[in-house]
Amino acid sequence: MASNLKVRPLRAADHAAWVDLFTAYADFYGTRLSESAMEATFHGMLSADMTLRCWVAVINDKPVGLVHLVLHPNTWSLLPDAYLEDLFVDANYRKHGVGRALLQEVINTGHEEGWRKLYWNTAADNLEAQRLYHKVATQTSWIKFEVNY
């Protein structure tokens, strides 16, 4: 792990770096995000209601990775569930513990705030990410279905 790596909540001053990272993440999955969706997401991450959350991994004051989370109620408990929607590390900083540090920050926050569970999906062919995920979580037997509009 990089010795000067810090993980912290997103700040308004991170806007340009966050846009670059989120755009690179969308590129990784072969998609484009509208500017209005990106702006709404960024501002939602800074909102006081904390439904959308973001942490950034910073090395030498430069954001090099991000993790996005959606905190939501569920029908099985009074405790909230957390859906990890996006996790991305700049290609130049992979394999240095950045992704693991981001995940660990989210896991620790869940313990501190009393979430019921943290869960996420990943692409079946994203084997690099799955190697990390197997170290910190249990793969379930659930099958994902979706309806796109």
Buried (B, 14 or more C-beta within 10 A) or exposed (E): EBEEBEBEBBBEEBBEBBBEBBBBBBEEEEEEBEEEEBEEBBEBBBEEEEBBBBBBBBBEEEBBBBBBBBBEEEEEEEBBBBBBBBBBBBEEBBEBBBBBBBBEBBBEBBEEEEBBBBEBEBEEEEEEBBEBBEEEBEEEEEEEEEEEE
